[in-house]
Amino acid sequence: MTADEIVLRRPDDWHVHLRDGEVLRDLVPYTAEVFGRAIVMPNLKPPVRTVADAVAYRERILAAVPANVAFEPLMTLYLTPSTTASDVEEAAKHPHVHAIKLYPAGATTNAEAGVRDLEALHDVLAAMERCDLPLLVHAESTDPAVDVFDREVSFLQGTLTRLLHRFPGLRVVVEHITTAEAVTFVRACPPRVAATITAHHLLYDRNATFQGGLRPHFYCLPVLKRARHREALLEAATSGEPRFFLGTDSAPHLRQSKESACGCAGIFTAHAALPLYAEAFAAVGALDRLEGFASHHGPDFYGLPRNHERIALVRNDVNVPERLPMAGGDLVPLRAGESVAWSVQRLRDD
């Protein structure tokens, strides 16, 4: 590693939205050309509820992977009130299904089919614990009395604390954590609990949403928080602790769906995900810990082998387009019209 080049084991993205249909051909290459694998979110319409749904979705994703690119989508199921213990057992035996995702009903994009009463799913969660199938959690309370900036902490201190006490052997990933309290919470848990952290939550705080007016392309869920929370996330990501790893939560929406009277939540970062993380790590002199965060901790937690291929990050400014094509329309990527400070180069296998 030099000041201007970093060579690291090919990373994985442990939380990404690829959507479905005609947009796949536009979106999948951004992730597949950099990351060896990706945990793919199941919040489609209709949701990916069953193993059969996941297998069919996986085939559609693979059809959109560029030629001569090795990429493995890691499939997840959407936890719904109709999910059964048998569904869990079937998923745990299938080589392409790696987790089940909990969305509190109404918490975020396409979460309408999510869970309102976890108590009613006791048998399902017990089966997940028994089969060692991880639960991926969108950790936000949907209680309308809870302030939007407190939704994560409320969920962690209430719902998730009770769940972990009830199922002490359940493996859990707290997705896209956004607060100092979430960092403290994960650190206080046993090693079976981990967390993903996004590049946008490492680089921006809530001021970005309001600079020069209301900036819809900085609106995501969970929302950006105060600067002290961003600093706590950065400290955790660069700490070298294996319970924190890379998950972009890259979430594309057509421009008109963001720039509307009721804009969608989601920030698209897949076009420059690894360079954005490199910027964050470089800002605190921790580039030597990027490989662990991006390439080691995730596969170790999921019980998968680390990738053998290596890639290089080279320090040089790369301009980001104002718009990127998506499904006959366009989307606005993070840093649109600006630049990122690193570019990715592919290298040969070890």
Helices and strands as residue ranges (DSSP letters): E 5-9, E 13-16, G 21-23, H 24-32, E 37-40, H 51-63, E 72-78, H 85-93, E 97-102, G 118-121, H 122-131, E 135-137, G 148-150, H 151-155, I 156-160, H 161-166, E 172-174, H 180-188, E 193-197, H 199-203, G 206-210, G 216-218, H 227-237, E 244-246, H 255-258, G 270-272, H 273-283, G 287-289, H 290-291, I 292-296, H 297-302, E 309-319, E 324-326, E 329-331, E 339-349
